[in-house]
Amino acid sequence: MLVWSGSFVLTRFGFKTALTPFDIIALRFGVAGLVLLPVVLMKGFGLRQLGPLGFVLLASGAGVPYALLTTCGLQYAPASHAAALIPGLMTAMVAIMGMALLKEHLAPSRWSGVVLIVIGAMLIAGLSQLGGPEMLGHLFFFVAALVWAIYVMVFRKKGIDGLHATAIAAVTSAIVYLPIYMIFLPKGMDATPWGDIALQGFYQGVLTSAFGVFAFNRAVVLLGTAAGAALSALIPVITLVLALVLLGEVPGWTDTLAAFLISLGVLALNRKGKKPAAS
């Protein structure tokens, strides 16, 4: 979870340089696609196992659409807001989708976790200025959470290997996005120090899109859809500290309270409820 917290903060830090959101995404998937290319060369793109729709949803959920939504949102709202809204709402969405689509049992005690996470997330979104830039950022974060939740559903339902799923998303994103980026999209790398470019490339590409996504996939497999996704809701607390230290973003009382509520929600969602009796 430390990797994901750092990703939000580092993306926000990237906007203090000449890098555009499109540069950051190009670095992210250019590096990740190269690192994970051997996996795809050995195992393919998983089209037979995923099907066309499943392939598109998987590649989108952990690929360019999710990254673009998150990165654009961070232009308008603080890292702490992204860290609360995306993992928090995603966790609630995944828990409900897992119950509805995968028949995963969600005990009443764990429903309280969903409620706490949603309240914490909405506390931040609800107090933003109506029509202001932060509200636009929050909208990006909401859609990003939905895209990621759908990714989790596809990943679990299709039963694909965690490393393979990570590689499919990264390599597909690189193949589709990089040509569009090179030809059409605005760039700021020429005016950015090489040290900043290398930092973004390594952290976003290797740590976030390769290691971070794979680690998340393993957590979902080992702990179940709801509990595995709930671990991501620990990100707000870590990000509050990192954003304060590295970006100078001082959290307000709403940010602190939201992080606290979401953390309580994590504990509730990870609590093992009694399984329903067999009929």
Secondary structure by P-SEA (a helix, b strand, c coil): caaaaaaaaaaaaaaaccccaaaaaaaaaaaaaaaaaaaaaacccccccccaaaaaaaaaaccaaaaaaaaaaaacccaaaaaccaaaaaaaaaaaaaaacccccccaaaaaaaaaaaaaaaaaaaacccccaaaaaaaaaaaaaaaaaaaaaaaaaacccaaaaaaaaaaaaaaccaaaaacccccccccccaaaaaaaaaaaccccccaaaaaaaaaaaaccaaaaaaaacaaaaaaaaaaaacccccccaaaaaaaaaaaaaaaaaaccccccccc
